[in-house]
């Protein structure tokens, strides 16, 4: 596009230069023909009239190519005069001995003018071809650039800037707002200028743009409609819709260039309309995808929650009904078992509600960390207390460093993470299997590592990343109840802390969940250090 601008600028500059220097062009033609006449006498071919007449065609062609038709006709006339005066007898006289020379002069002058005309037309055609080539290249570059833009405001800013550079005039784009009223949306002027201080922001210009938008017709300077206005307004039309209006200030353009600029502006308008339609369709597709995904998540959530709530509620209602209606039939051990069922169902429902609330906080961006110094050993103890009620048939082993390990984080959220990970290890491993919890610290890297190993069914390599997605359930574990939210919440909480969580194969069979957390860069409080020494 810069090439197109430079070519247009050079062409305008050269045309103005030729108009201002028309007299020097005629002077150069005169000097050239005089020097050519002297040269012909010096080389001694003045008697060969045929060759002399052909040589005199050379300045005519040069004048037609470089200075246009006027200097070419002048060169042809002067060539005839010089030919008659110096080469046709009687010499040094405008009279001729043979009247047939007059016919030759007329024929020569006609041939010279026709040759000059053809050379001039060829030059004009070459200029038009170069201009069209530059225009095509500019439109191609513009099309290629806007294809990669997906944001509407960025797209319009780029369009107005490039069109302004191509035409050398200010350009603006009008689009309708949410109420359907046409507004100045993008301008090639400075972003710091107010809307009314730039071209295109005045009420008269907005009125013309509004008419073009409603009627779908070109209006403004150089067009049949509103031809006295300062700008040219082109509707941004696709097959079945008008998206807006593209306008360019044409006051600085000459009459000769307005037709060419109108064609270029119409081509730019077609590109802009297609690009705007593409961006809007992409946005609509994205919204449709988000809506479909939200509907899928809502359906999955309702299915999972209804299934997860039904099981503990059934246990609670059955146990409570038995105690109320047949209390006299149960022994103390039976009553203890039934109340235990009620408590286990309530704890299961509490975990489900906790996970749902955690996911809501993560998705809404409302999760706020309450960081403080935490003792990893105390946290493991709390986690074991929470899972003890539903892990009577598992052997749980904890491996802690000899020295107390402190790290900086949200204790409540990280306890929920470990409860979800350990409860999954218990849920998906057979009775009597072993679950191992390991804690280690890398002081050089400033990180803390939690590892939970189980001896369950394991996870295939293709699913090791999917298990952290919301509502994902492995096909091999669909017979086990679950919502598919636990590990997704773990991933969100760990990443908010600046850590990572990943699934790996356990060398002893089963799955290993690895959690890496930053230990914290703040200085450890003195109270934590004293407690650590006392614990030792």
N, C-alpha and C positions, 0 to 999 in steps of 0.2 A: 504494500500500500504506500510505503514511503516512496517507492520508485514511481508509482502513479502520480503522486503529489509533485515529485520533482519534475517529471515530464510535463505535467500541466503547467507548472510554474515556469519551466524553461520555455515552453511554447508561447505562453502569454508574454514573457519577457522579450523573446525574440521578435514577436509581432509588433510590440510597442517600439522596440529598437529600430525595426525596419521602417516604421512610419516616421519616426523622428529623423532617421538618416536616409530618407529617400533621395535627397539631393546628392549625398556622397555616393550612393549606388550608381546614379546616372554619371557621376564624375568618374567612377572607376570603369564603367563601361566605355566612356569616351577615351580615357587614357589607354585602356586595353586595346581598343580598335586602332588607335593611332600607333601604338607600339607594334601591333601586328602588321600594319601597313608598311612601317619602316623595315620590319624584319623581312617581309616579302620582297622588297626591293634589294635588300642586302644579299639574300640568298640567291637572287637572280632568277625568279620564276614569274616575274611580272608579265611575261608574254603568254604564259599558260593560263588563259582566262578561266578555263573550266576548273582547274585546281585552286585558283585564287578564290573563285566564288564558293567552292566547298570549304576552304579554310575559314572564310568569313562566317560560316555557320557556327563555328565553335564558340565565339563570344555570345551568340544568340542562345545556344543551349545552356551555357554557364549562367547567363542572366536569368533564364527561365527557372532553372533549378534553385538558385540561391536567392534571387530577388523578386521573382514573380513575373507576371505577364507584362506589366508596364515597362520595366527596364528591358525585357526581351524584345518588345515591339520597337522600343527606342534603338536597341542594338541592331535590329534588322534594318531599320530605316537608315541609320548612320552607316551601316556596312554597304548598302546600295549606293549611298552618296559617295563614300570613299572609293568604292569600286569604279564608279563612273568617272570620278574626278582624276584618279591616278592611273587607272589601268585600261580604260576604254578610250580609244582615239576619237577626237583629238585630246591629248593628255593635258592635264591641268585646266580642264574646262568641263562645264556641265552639259555642253552640247555633245551630240553624237553624230557620227557620219552616217550610220546606218540606223534607220528607224526601227529595225527589228530588235535593236538593243533595248528599246523601250518595253517591248513585249517581254524580253528576257528579264528586265528589271522587275516588272510586275509579277511575273511567275516566281522569280527568286524571292521577292518580298512575301508573296503568298505562302511559298514553301517554308520560308523562315518563320513566319507567324504560326503556321500550322505545326511546325516542329516544336516551336516554343510552347504552343498550347498543349501539345501532347506531353512534353517534358514536365510542364507545370502540373498537369493532371496526374502524371505518374508520381510526382513529388507529393501531391495532396493525398493520393491513395496510400503511399508509403506512410505518411504521417497518420492517416486514419488507422491503418493496420497496426502501427506501433501504439497508438492510443488505445485501440481495442485490446491489444495484447496486454498492455499495462492495466487496463480496467479488469480484464478477465483474471489476471494474476492477483490484483487487489481483492476481488470478490472471492477468489479461491482461498487466499490467505485469511480473509475475514471469516469465511465459512469454516475453515479448519480450526480457527481459534475458538469460535463460539461453540463449536461442537463439544469441546472439552469442559465447558462451563455448565454447572448444574444449579447455581444460585441465580435467581431472577435479577436482583439488584446489580450483582456483578456483571451479568450478561448485558443489561441495558447500559451500564456505564461504559463497558468496552465498545458496544455498538456505537453510541453517540460520539465517543472519542475518535474512533477510526473513521466514521463517516465524515466528521468534521475535518480530519486531516486529509481525507481523499478529496473533498470538495473545496477545502480552504475556507469554509464558512461555518458559523455556529450551527449545531444540530441538537434537537431535543426529541424526546419520546413521551407521548401522553398515554396513560393507561387508566382504565376505570377503577375507582376504589370499591370498597365492599358495598356501597350504596348504589353503584353504577354510575356515579358522577365522574366525568373525565378530569384527571389531575395531571399536572406536570410531574412526571415520574423520574426522568433522568435527563441530564443536560451535559453538553461538552464544556460548559463553563466551570468556573471554580466552585468547589463544594461549599466554600465559605460564604458565597454570595447568596442573598435572599432570593426567593423565587421571583419577585417582581423586578429585581435589578438585572436579571439576565434576559436575553432574548427568548421569547416564547412564554414568559410568565405573565404578560399583561392580559387584561380582560379581553381586548380585541383578538389577540392571538388565540386565547383559550376558546373564544366563541367560534372562530374559524375551524379550529381543531374539533370542537364539538359537532359542527355541521358535517365535517368530513367523516367523523366517527358514526354519525347517525345515518348518513346517506351512502357511505361507502364509495365516494367519488373523490378523485384528485381535485384539489383547489389551490388557488394562489398564483403567484407570479409565473407567467408562461403557460397558463392553462385557461380554458374558456371560462371557468367559474372563478370569480373574485380575482381576476388577473392583475388588479392594481395593488394587491397586498404585498408586503415586503418579503414574505416567505412562500415556500412551496410545501404543501401538506399532502402526504401520501397515506392512505389507510393501510394498516397492517392486517391484511386479509389472508386467511387460509380458505379452504374449500367452502366451509359452511359457517365461518365465524370471523368477525372483525375484532381483533385483540386490542387495538389501539391506533395511534396516529404517529407517524414519523414526519418531522418538519425540519426544514433547513432555511436559514436566512439567505436570500438570494440577492440582496441589495448590492453586493460587491461584485456580482457576476455580470459579464457582458452578454449582450443579446446572442452573440455567436455561440457562447458556451452553454446557454441555458437549456437548449434542447438536449445536448449531450449529458448535462448534469441531471436533467429530468429522467432520462433513461437509466442512468446509473443509480439515481435515488430510488426508482421503482424496483430495480434489482436488489438494492440493499433492503428495501421494505419487505420484499418477498423472503429474503434471508432472515430478517428480524422476526417476521410473523411465524415462520417455521420454527425458529429457535424458541420463541416465547411459547408456542404450542407444545413443543417438546418438553420444556421445563415444567409447564403446568401439568401435562400428562404424567410426567415422572413424579411430581408431587402428589397428584391424585392416586397414582399407583402405590406410592409409599404409604399414604394414609389408609388406602384399602388394605395393604398388607398389615399395617399396624392394627387396624380394626379386626382383621381376620385372626391375627395372632392373639389379640386380647380376648376375642370370643373363644378361641381354642383354649387359652389359659383358664378362662372363666369356667368353661365346661369341664376341663380336667380338674380344676379346683373343687367344683361342686361334687363331681364323681368321687374324688379322693376323700374329701371331707365327709361326705355322707357315708361312705364305706367305713372310714376310720372311726367315725363317731358311733355308728350303729353297733359295732362290736363291744366297746366298753359300756355303752348305754344298756345293751341287752344284759350284760353281766351284772351291772349295778341294779337294774330294775328286777331281774330274776332273784338276786340275792336279797334285796330289800323286801320284795314281796314274800319270799319264803320266811324271813324273820318276822314279818308282821302277821301273816296269816297262820303260820304253823310253828310259832316259837316254842310251844310246849313239847313238840316232837324232837327238837334238836338238843344234843348234848352241848356242853361248853366248848368242846373241840369243834363241833359242827358250826356253832355260832362264830367262833374265832376264824374259821375258814371262810364263812360267808362275808364277814366284815372285812376280811383281807381281800376278797374279791372286789368288794365295793371300793376299797382304798386303791387297789391296783387299777381299776377302771378309771377312777378319778385322776390318778397320776398320769395315766395314758392320755386322757383328755386334756390335762394341763400341759403336757408336752406338745400335743398337737396345736393347742391355742398359742403356746409360746412360739412355736415355729411359724405359725401363720402371722402373728404380730411382727416377728422378726423379719419375715419376707416383705411385709407391707412397709416397714421402716426402711429396708434396703431399697425397694423399688421407688419409693417416694423421695429418697435422698434425705430423709429426716433422721438417719442414724447418727447420733452424736456419741463420741467416745468419751468416757469418764476415766481418763488415764490416771494411774497411780502405780506405785511400786508393788508388785505381787510376788508372793513366794510360790514357786512352782510346786513344791511339796505339799503346801496347804491346799492349793487348787486341786491337785490329784486326789487328796483326801476327801474334799467336798464332792468331786465327781464320783468317786467310789461309793460314797454314802447315797448319792442320788440313784445310782444304777443297781444298788445291792438288792432292791426289792424284786427286780425282774431278771436277775442273773444267778439263781441258786444252783444251776447245773453247769456253770462255767468256772474254770480255774483262771483267775485273773492274777497276773504277776506284774509287779511294778518295779522298775529299775531306775533308781535316782542316783545322781552323783553324791559323792561323800560329803561335799560341802553344799550348804544351802544355795539354791539358785534363785536370784531375783531378776525380774525383768519389768519393763515399763509398758503397761497396757490396761485395757478395760477388763477387770477381773470377771464381772458378771457375764459379759458377752463371750469371753474365751472359755469360761466354764460351760456355757451352752454349746460351744463348738466341740469341746472334748466329750460332753455327754452325748451329743449326736453321733460322733465318730465311734465311741466305745459301744453305744447301744446298737449301732449298725453292725459292729463286729460280733456282738453277741447274737443279734437277730439272724444273721446270715451264716452262722457257724453251727455245727451239730452239738448236741448235748454232750458234755464231758470233754469238750475241746478246750484248748488253752488260748487265752487272750493276753497279750503282753503289751504293757505300756512302758515306753522308754523315754527318758528325759536326759538331754545332754546339752552342754554349753560350749560354744566356740568363742573364747574371749578375744582372740585376735580379730575375728570377723565381726564381733559384736552381735552374735545371733544366738537364738535358742531353738532347739530342735525337739519336737514331740513326734514319736513314732508309735503307732498302734498296729500290732500284728494280730491276725486271726488265722484260723485253720479251716475257713469256710470253703465255699464253692469257687472262690476266685473270680477275677474279672478279666475278660479278654482284652487284648491290647487295643482293639478298635473301640472299646467302650470306656477306656480309662479316662478320657476327657469328657465323654458324654455324661458320666454319672454326676458331674457337678452342674448340669443343666437343670432348670426348673422342671419338675414333674417327670423327669426321665426315670424309667424303671427298666431294668435289664430283663429281656425276655426269659432268662433262666430263673428269675426270682419272682415272677408275677404271682406265684402261689402264696407268697408271703405278703402280709398286709403292709402298707406304707403309702405315703403321699408323694415321695420323690422330692421333698422340699429340704430335708435335713442337710444334705451335703451342699446344696445350692446356698443355703444360709451360711454354712461353714466357709465356703469360698468367699462370699461377700464380706463376712466379718474379718477373715484373715487378710484379705486384700486391703480393707480399710486400715488395718494395722500396718500395712506396708510389707506383708509377708506373702508366702506362697503355700499352696496345698496341692498335693498330687497323689495319685494312686500308683502303686508299684506292686509287682508280684512278690509274694513272700517265699523265701527260699525253702521254708518248711511246708509250703502249701498254703493256699489261701491268698489273702490280700494284705498289703501294707499301705497304710495312709501316713504320709509324711507331711508334717507341718513345720515350716521354717518361719520364725518370727524375729524381728529385730529386738535385741535386748534393751535398747534405749541408750541414748548418748548423755542423758543428764546424770549428774553426780548422785550416787546412791546415798539416801538419807542416813544419818548416824543411827537412828532408831532401828533401821533394818539391819545394820551391821552388828549392833549390840545384840539384837535378837538372834542373829545367826550364830554368834559366838556362844551365846547361852545355850542354844540348841545343841551345839557340839558337845 
